Amino acid sequence: MKKLIAAIASVVMAVPFISAPKAKAISFPLKNQIQSESAIVINMDVNTVIHEKNADTKQMPGPLVNIMAAVVCLENCPNINAEVTVHSSVYESLNETEYKDDLRWADIYDEDVLTVTDLLYAMMLTSSMEASETLAYYVGDGNTDNFIKMMNDKAEEIGLENTHFTNATGMYDTAQYTTARDMAKLTQYALTVPLFETIATTFQYNPSIPNPDRHKSHEEWIWTHSNGMMDPSSGDYYSGMKGIKTANLEMAGRSIIAMASRDGNKYLAVLMKAPLNDPDGNPAFYHFSDCMNVFDWAFKHFSYQTVLANTAEVGELPVKLADGNDYVLARPKDEISLLWYDEVDTSTISKDKIEWYNSSLQAPVTKDEPLGKVTLEYSGEELGTVELVAVSNVNRSISKYNLYAAKMFRKSSWFNKAIMISCILCALYIILCIYSYSVFKSKAKPMKPIYGMPKVEKNAPQQRKKPTSRK
């Protein structure tokens, strides 16, 4: 019997699900509606999407593009401690934009000398135009177009299917677009790049090179992360919040990508295109409130729950030649736990999609023998697959097996061959017997009487008989 071991896919495992690189989507409804047009929330421990809203709708990213710029710099700059002289001519053309409120500066001046690392902090924490353009020019070998190509090549490499970059600053450009899903994928990749997470989650940073000619008090030259929810002194402070990037564009609203950890759980939220102002026209920070809402919801309502115990009987297979019950019960090889929403009953998870390795079995069957696999589904989404094994042994009946063997021998090709060979041998034997008999008969044929007596000539003289003497 085949003993195929099916690979446990994506989110299924003995404790929480192990996921595939692509995040599995369950998407439960939020308790409170959010203002952001696009959103995606991912549990980073098991790489599972727990909520999404217009996650594949194209949006203008704004300074969220700095994440890709940082990745390209970190992966292509052999010495991140190299000193770079800032030249305002590299970025002064940005002042010509009609959306001047979109410009972000970090008090970096012409002729300042900073390390690549310093510039990365300035870009990621403050969306500094000076830093992003200087890095693009430096890493692009004196040509920012080369750097943009590197950004787009990297996007293609990591599978950002709905993303295109035209600048490293995030300035308004209708040809520059992405989606919440692509930004989540990019951020997850970026977090694997050495030093990126350290930079993106730092609250405040003081440049390593003082530049006293233009910055009289080096201690006061501090860059602070634009994510105000990281500031303990702020009314927007959120415990466990980390980075990663905020973005504001007059034509694209407010966006944020942030992580939060609590009680051993870590979530990533991407929220894009929240309104800049409230209904009265006053500045509003809906991207912050949306971020808090989705994290509160995730931490409060999600926990790991057993959705399929390893003792559960999920099906049975017929067993031929069994001694006793003519079937075997199947159970999951491992107990399956899922990160699950507490307001959705786990009984709504479908366990009906079963694929057996064989339609029936033949005894004996051993306990824990692989029998097939079951796929768990919820609302049309595949959650994962787990192998099914035999609950118990099924012994073979000797009498049934002997009868079966006899029947099967008559139907076997060997039986037909044996009959054919026997018939051929019998025919040959009969022919041999006939031939032998005919030969024997020919040798044993009696001679005619004339040939049995001596031949006497008619004219030959008769021999006289010698007389006997008398006494």
C-alpha positions as CSV (number, residue, x, y, z in Angstrom):
1,M,0.0,0.0,0.0
2,K,1.2,3.5,-0.8
3,K,2.6,5.4,2.1
4,L,2.7,9.0,0.8
5,I,3.5,11.7,3.3
6,A,1.8,15.0,2.3
7,A,3.6,18.2,3.1
8,I,1.8,20.4,5.7
9,A,1.0,23.5,3.9
10,S,1.2,27.1,4.7
11,V,-0.6,27.9,8.0
12,V,-1.0,24.4,9.5
13,M,1.2,23.1,12.2
14,A,1.2,21.5,15.6
15,V,1.2,24.7,17.5
16,P,0.4,27.9,15.4
17,F,0.4,27.5,11.7
18,I,3.7,27.7,9.8
19,S,3.1,29.9,6.8
20,A,4.2,30.2,3.4
21,P,6.0,33.3,2.2
22,K,2.8,34.7,1.0
23,A,0.6,35.7,3.9
24,K,-2.6,33.7,4.2
25,A,-5.8,35.9,4.3
26,I,-8.7,35.3,6.6
27,S,-9.9,38.9,6.8
28,F,-12.4,39.2,9.7
29,P,-14.6,42.3,10.1
30,L,-13.3,45.1,12.2
31,K,-15.3,46.1,15.3
32,N,-14.9,49.8,14.4
33,Q,-14.7,51.2,10.9
34,I,-11.6,53.0,9.8
35,Q,-11.1,56.1,7.8
36,S,-8.2,54.8,5.7
37,E,-9.2,53.8,2.1
38,S,-6.8,50.8,2.0
39,A,-5.6,48.6,4.9
40,I,-4.1,45.3,5.7
41,V,-3.3,43.8,9.1
42,I,-0.9,40.9,9.4
43,N,0.0,38.7,12.4
44,M,3.8,38.5,11.9
45,D,4.2,35.5,14.1
46,V,2.3,33.3,11.7
47,N,2.3,35.5,8.6
48,T,-1.5,35.6,8.5
49,V,-3.7,38.4,7.2
50,I,-6.5,38.9,9.7
51,H,-8.1,41.9,8.0
52,E,-7.9,43.7,4.7
53,K,-9.7,46.6,3.1
54,N,-9.1,47.4,-0.6
55,A,-5.7,45.9,-0.2
56,D,-5.1,45.6,-3.9
57,T,-6.3,49.1,-4.8
58,K,-3.5,51.3,-6.3
59,Q,-2.6,54.3,-4.1
60,M,0.1,56.9,-4.2
61,P,2.6,55.9,-1.6
62,G,4.1,59.2,-0.7
63,P,7.2,58.9,1.6
64,L,6.4,55.2,2.1
65,V,8.8,54.8,-0.8
66,N,11.6,55.6,1.6
67,I,11.3,51.9,2.7
68,M,12.4,50.7,-0.7
69,A,15.0,53.4,-0.9
70,A,16.5,52.2,2.4
71,V,16.5,48.6,1.2
72,V,18.4,49.5,-2.0
73,C,20.9,51.6,0.0
74,L,21.5,48.9,2.6
75,E,21.9,46.1,0.0
76,N,24.1,48.1,-2.5
77,C,26.3,50.3,-0.3
78,P,29.4,48.3,0.8
79,N,30.3,50.8,3.5
80,I,27.3,52.3,5.3
81,N,29.8,54.3,7.5
82,A,31.2,56.1,4.4
83,E,31.1,59.8,4.7
84,V,29.0,61.7,2.1
85,T,29.1,65.4,1.5
86,V,25.7,66.9,1.0
87,H,25.2,69.2,-2.0
88,S,22.0,71.2,-2.2
89,S,22.2,71.2,-6.0
90,V,21.1,67.6,-5.8
91,Y,17.7,68.4,-4.3
92,E,17.1,72.1,-4.8
93,S,14.8,71.5,-7.8
94,L,12.3,69.9,-5.4
95,N,11.4,73.5,-4.3
96,E,9.7,74.0,-7.6
97,T,6.9,71.7,-6.8
98,E,3.4,73.1,-6.5
99,Y,2.8,70.9,-3.5
100,K,5.2,72.6,-1.1
101,D,3.4,71.4,2.0
102,D,4.5,67.9,1.0
103,L,8.2,68.7,1.4
104,R,9.9,67.4,4.5
105,W,13.3,68.7,5.7
106,A,15.7,67.6,8.4
107,D,17.9,70.7,8.8
108,I,20.6,69.2,6.6
109,Y,22.5,71.9,4.9
110,D,24.8,72.3,1.9
111,E,28.3,71.0,2.6
112,D,27.2,69.0,5.6
113,V,29.1,65.7,5.9
114,L,27.1,62.7,7.1
115,T,27.6,59.0,6.9
116,V,25.3,56.8,4.8
117,T,23.8,55.6,8.1
118,D,23.1,59.1,9.3
119,L,21.3,59.9,6.0
120,L,19.2,56.7,6.3
121,Y,18.1,57.7,9.8
122,A,17.1,61.2,8.5
123,M,15.2,59.7,5.6
124,M,13.3,57.0,7.6
125,L,12.5,59.1,10.7
126,T,11.6,62.4,9.1
127,S,11.1,61.7,5.3
128,S,14.0,64.1,4.7
129,M,14.1,65.3,1.1
130,E,17.8,66.2,1.5
131,A,18.6,62.7,2.8
132,S,16.6,60.7,0.2
133,E,17.9,62.6,-2.8
134,T,21.5,62.6,-1.6
135,L,21.3,58.8,-1.0
136,A,19.8,58.3,-4.4
137,Y,22.5,60.3,-6.0
138,Y,25.3,58.7,-4.1
139,V,24.2,55.0,-4.4
140,G,23.1,55.7,-8.1
141,D,26.7,56.7,-9.0
142,G,25.8,60.3,-9.6
143,N,22.5,59.6,-11.3
144,T,19.2,59.4,-9.4
145,D,17.6,57.6,-12.5
146,N,19.9,54.7,-11.9
147,F,18.7,54.5,-8.3
148,I,15.0,54.6,-9.3
149,K,15.7,51.7,-11.7
150,M,17.3,49.8,-8.8
151,M,14.2,50.4,-6.8
152,N,11.9,49.1,-9.6
153,D,14.2,46.1,-10.2
154,K,14.0,45.2,-6.5
155,A,10.2,45.6,-6.5
156,E,10.0,43.1,-9.3
157,E,12.5,40.7,-7.6
158,I,10.4,40.5,-4.4
159,G,7.1,40.2,-6.2
160,L,5.5,43.7,-5.8
161,E,3.1,43.1,-8.7
162,N,1.2,46.5,-8.5
163,T,4.0,48.9,-7.6
164,H,6.0,51.4,-9.7
165,F,8.5,54.0,-8.4
166,T,9.4,57.3,-10.1
167,N,11.3,59.0,-7.2
168,A,12.9,58.2,-3.9
169,T,11.3,61.0,-2.0
170,G,7.6,60.1,-2.4
171,M,6.7,63.4,-4.0
172,Y,3.5,63.6,-5.9
173,D,3.6,61.7,-9.2
174,T,0.6,60.0,-10.8
175,A,3.0,57.4,-12.3
176,Q,4.2,56.3,-8.8
177,Y,1.8,53.9,-7.2
178,T,1.6,50.8,-5.0
179,T,-1.0,48.9,-2.9
180,A,-1.4,48.1,0.8
181,R,-0.6,44.5,0.1
182,D,2.6,45.3,-1.8
183,M,3.7,47.7,1.0
184,A,3.2,45.0,3.5
185,K,5.2,42.5,1.5
186,L,7.9,45.2,1.0
187,T,8.0,45.9,4.7
188,Q,8.3,42.3,5.7
189,Y,11.2,41.9,3.3
190,A,12.8,45.1,4.6
191,L,12.7,43.8,8.1
192,T,15.0,40.9,7.1
193,V,17.6,43.3,5.8
194,P,20.3,43.9,8.4
195,L,20.0,47.3,10.2
196,F,16.7,48.3,8.6
197,E,14.5,47.5,11.6
198,T,16.9,49.2,14.0
199,I,16.7,52.4,11.9
200,A,13.0,52.3,11.2
201,T,12.0,51.7,14.8
202,T,14.3,54.3,16.5
203,F,12.4,57.1,18.1
204,Q,15.2,59.8,18.1
205,Y,18.6,60.0,16.5
206,N,21.5,62.4,16.8
207,P,23.8,62.5,13.7
208,S,27.2,60.9,14.3
209,I,29.1,63.8,12.7
210,P,28.6,67.3,14.4
211,N,29.2,69.7,11.5
212,P,29.7,72.6,13.9
213,D,30.1,75.2,11.1
214,R,26.4,74.9,10.3
215,H,25.0,73.3,13.5
216,K,26.2,75.2,16.6
217,S,24.7,72.8,19.1
218,H,25.2,69.2,18.0
219,E,23.2,67.9,21.0
220,E,20.1,69.8,19.8
221,W,20.4,68.5,16.2
222,I,18.1,65.5,16.8
223,W,15.8,63.8,14.3
224,T,12.5,62.4,15.8
225,H,10.4,59.7,14.3
226,S,7.3,61.1,12.6
227,N,5.2,58.3,14.2
228,G,3.9,60.2,17.2
229,M,2.5,57.1,18.7
230,M,6.1,56.2,19.7
231,D,6.4,59.3,21.9
232,P,5.7,58.5,25.6
233,S,5.0,62.2,26.2
234,S,2.4,62.4,23.4
235,G,-1.3,62.0,23.8
236,D,-1.1,59.6,20.8
237,Y,1.3,57.3,22.6
238,Y,0.6,53.6,22.1
239,S,2.4,51.0,24.2
240,G,4.4,48.5,22.2
241,M,4.3,50.7,19.0
242,K,7.3,50.6,16.7
243,G,8.0,52.8,13.6
244,I,8.0,52.1,10.7
245,K,7.1,54.9,8.3
246,T,4.5,57.6,7.9
247,A,3.6,59.5,4.8
248,N,1.6,62.7,4.1
249,L,0.7,64.0,0.7
250,E,-1.8,66.7,-0.2
251,M,-3.2,64.6,-3.0
252,A,-3.0,61.2,-1.3
253,G,-3.9,61.8,2.4
254,R,-2.1,60.3,5.3
255,S,-0.6,56.8,5.4
256,I,1.3,54.8,8.0
257,I,3.1,51.4,8.3
258,A,3.7,50.4,11.9
259,M,4.3,47.4,14.1
260,A,3.0,46.7,17.6
261,S,3.9,43.9,20.1
262,R,2.0,42.8,23.1
263,D,1.7,39.6,25.2
264,G,4.0,37.8,22.8
265,N,2.0,38.7,19.7
266,K,3.3,41.0,16.9
267,Y,1.2,42.7,14.3
268,L,2.0,44.8,11.2
269,A,-0.5,47.4,9.9
270,V,-0.5,49.2,6.6
271,L,-3.0,52.0,6.4
272,M,-3.2,54.2,3.3
273,K,-5.0,57.3,2.2
274,A,-6.7,58.5,5.4
275,P,-8.2,62.0,5.1
276,L,-6.0,64.9,6.0
277,N,-8.8,66.9,7.6
278,D,-11.9,66.2,9.6
279,P,-15.4,67.2,8.3
280,D,-14.9,70.7,9.6
281,G,-11.7,71.2,7.7
282,N,-9.4,70.9,10.7
283,P,-6.2,68.8,10.4
284,A,-6.9,65.2,11.5
285,F,-4.6,62.3,12.1
286,Y,-6.9,59.5,11.2
287,H,-4.0,57.3,10.3
288,F,-3.0,57.3,13.9
289,S,-6.5,56.5,15.2
290,D,-7.0,53.8,12.6
291,C,-3.7,52.3,13.6
292,M,-4.6,52.2,17.3
293,N,-8.1,50.8,16.5
294,V,-6.8,47.8,14.4
295,F,-4.1,47.0,17.0
296,D,-6.5,47.2,19.9
297,W,-8.9,45.0,18.0
298,A,-6.2,42.4,17.1
299,F,-4.8,42.2,20.6
300,K,-8.2,41.9,22.2
301,H,-10.0,39.5,20.0
302,F,-7.4,37.1,18.6
303,S,-5.8,34.1,20.3
304,Y,-4.6,30.7,19.4
305,Q,-7.5,28.1,19.5
306,T,-7.5,24.4,18.8
307,V,-9.6,23.9,15.7
308,L,-8.8,20.3,15.1
309,A,-7.7,17.9,17.9
310,N,-5.4,15.0,17.0
311,T,-8.0,12.7,18.6
312,A,-10.8,13.9,16.3
313,E,-12.2,11.3,13.9
314,V,-12.7,13.1,10.6
315,G,-13.5,10.2,8.3
316,E,-13.2,6.5,7.6
317,L,-12.0,4.2,4.9
318,P,-13.3,0.7,3.9
319,V,-10.9,-2.1,4.7
320,K,-11.0,-5.4,2.8
321,L,-10.1,-8.8,4.4
322,A,-10.5,-7.3,7.9
323,D,-10.9,-9.4,11.0
324,G,-13.8,-7.6,12.6
325,N,-14.8,-4.1,11.5
326,D,-14.3,-3.7,7.8
327,Y,-13.3,0.0,8.1
328,V,-10.6,2.1,9.7
329,L,-11.1,5.6,11.3
330,A,-8.8,8.5,10.4
331,R,-7.5,11.3,12.6
332,P,-5.2,14.3,12.1
333,K,-1.6,13.4,12.6
334,D,-1.1,16.6,14.7
335,E,-3.3,18.8,16.8
336,I,-4.1,22.0,14.8
337,S,-4.2,25.4,16.4
338,L,-5.0,28.7,14.7
339,L,-4.8,32.3,15.4
340,W,-8.6,32.9,15.5
341,Y,-11.1,35.6,16.0
342,D,-13.0,35.0,19.3
343,E,-16.4,36.2,17.8
344,V,-16.3,33.5,15.1
345,D,-17.1,29.9,16.2
346,T,-14.3,27.5,15.1
347,S,-17.1,25.0,14.1
348,T,-17.6,27.2,11.0
349,I,-14.2,26.0,9.7
350,S,-14.9,23.4,7.1
351,K,-13.1,20.1,7.4
352,D,-15.0,18.3,4.6
353,K,-12.3,18.5,2.0
354,I,-10.6,15.2,2.4
355,E,-8.3,13.6,-0.1
356,W,-7.6,9.9,0.5
357,Y,-4.4,8.3,-0.9
358,N,-6.4,5.2,-1.8
359,S,-10.2,4.7,-2.2
360,S,-10.0,1.5,0.0
361,L,-7.5,-0.5,2.0
362,Q,-6.6,-4.1,2.4
363,A,-5.8,-5.5,5.9
364,P,-3.6,-5.4,7.7
365,V,-3.6,-1.6,8.5
366,T,-1.3,-0.3,11.2
367,K,-2.0,2.4,13.7
368,D,-0.8,5.9,12.5
369,E,-0.4,4.7,8.9
370,P,-0.9,7.7,6.5
371,L,-4.3,7.5,4.9
372,G,-4.8,10.9,3.3
373,K,-5.1,14.6,4.1
374,V,-7.8,17.1,5.1
375,T,-7.9,20.8,4.0
376,L,-9.3,23.3,6.4
377,E,-11.3,26.2,4.8
378,Y,-13.2,29.3,6.0
379,S,-15.4,31.4,3.8
380,G,-13.8,30.0,0.7
381,E,-10.2,30.7,2.0
382,E,-7.9,27.7,2.4
383,L,-6.4,27.8,5.8
384,G,-4.1,24.8,5.4
385,T,-3.7,21.0,5.1
386,V,-2.8,18.3,7.6
387,E,-2.2,14.6,7.1
388,L,-4.6,12.0,8.3
389,V,-3.5,8.7,9.9
390,A,-5.2,5.5,11.0
391,V,-6.7,5.6,14.5
392,S,-6.0,1.9,15.3
393,N,-4.7,-1.4,13.9
394,V,-6.9,-3.5,11.6
395,N,-5.9,-7.2,11.5
396,R,-6.3,-9.5,8.6
397,S,-8.7,-12.4,8.6
398,I,-6.8,-15.6,7.6
399,S,-9.9,-17.3,6.2
400,K,-10.9,-14.3,4.2
401,Y,-7.4,-13.9,2.9
402,N,-7.1,-17.5,1.8
403,L,-10.4,-17.3,-0.1
404,Y,-9.4,-14.0,-1.6
405,A,-6.0,-15.5,-2.6
406,A,-7.7,-18.4,-4.3
407,K,-10.1,-16.1,-6.2
408,M,-7.4,-13.8,-7.2
409,F,-5.1,-16.5,-8.4
410,R,-7.8,-17.7,-10.9
411,K,-8.1,-14.1,-12.2
412,S,-4.4,-13.6,-12.3
413,S,-2.3,-13.6,-15.5
414,W,-0.1,-16.3,-13.9
415,F,-3.1,-18.6,-13.6
416,N,-4.0,-18.1,-17.3
417,K,-0.4,-18.7,-18.2
418,A,-0.3,-21.8,-16.1
419,I,-3.4,-23.1,-17.8
420,M,-2.0,-22.4,-21.3
421,I,1.3,-24.0,-20.5
422,S,-0.5,-27.1,-19.0
423,C,-2.6,-27.4,-22.2
424,I,0.4,-27.1,-24.4
425,L,2.2,-29.8,-22.3
426,C,-0.8,-32.1,-22.4
427,A,-1.1,-31.7,-26.2
428,L,2.6,-32.5,-26.5
429,Y,2.3,-35.5,-24.3
430,I,-0.7,-36.8,-26.3
431,I,1.2,-36.3,-29.5
432,L,4.2,-38.1,-28.1
433,C,2.1,-41.0,-26.9
434,I,0.5,-41.4,-30.3
435,Y,3.9,-41.3,-32.0
436,S,5.3,-43.8,-29.6
437,Y,2.4,-46.1,-30.0
438,S,2.7,-46.0,-33.8
439,V,6.4,-46.8,-33.7
440,F,5.8,-49.6,-31.2
441,K,3.1,-51.1,-33.4
442,S,5.2,-51.0,-36.5
443,K,8.1,-52.9,-34.8
444,A,5.8,-55.5,-33.2
445,K,3.9,-56.5,-36.5
446,P,3.7,-60.5,-36.9
447,M,5.4,-62.3,-40.0
448,K,3.4,-64.3,-42.5
449,P,3.7,-68.2,-42.0
450,I,5.4,-68.7,-45.4
451,Y,8.2,-66.8,-44.1
452,G,8.4,-68.8,-40.9
453,M,9.5,-72.2,-42.4
454,P,12.7,-73.3,-44.3
455,K,12.5,-73.2,-48.0
456,V,12.7,-76.7,-49.8
457,E,13.5,-77.1,-53.4
458,K,11.0,-79.3,-55.3
459,N,13.6,-81.4,-57.3
460,A,16.1,-81.8,-54.4
461,P,16.9,-85.6,-53.5
462,Q,15.3,-86.8,-50.3
463,Q,17.7,-87.6,-47.5
464,R,17.3,-91.2,-46.4
465,K,16.7,-91.7,-42.7
466,K,19.5,-93.7,-41.0
467,P,18.1,-96.9,-39.6
468,T,18.3,-97.5,-36.0
469,S,20.3,-100.6,-34.9
470,R,18.7,-103.5,-33.2
471,K,20.1,-105.4,-30.3
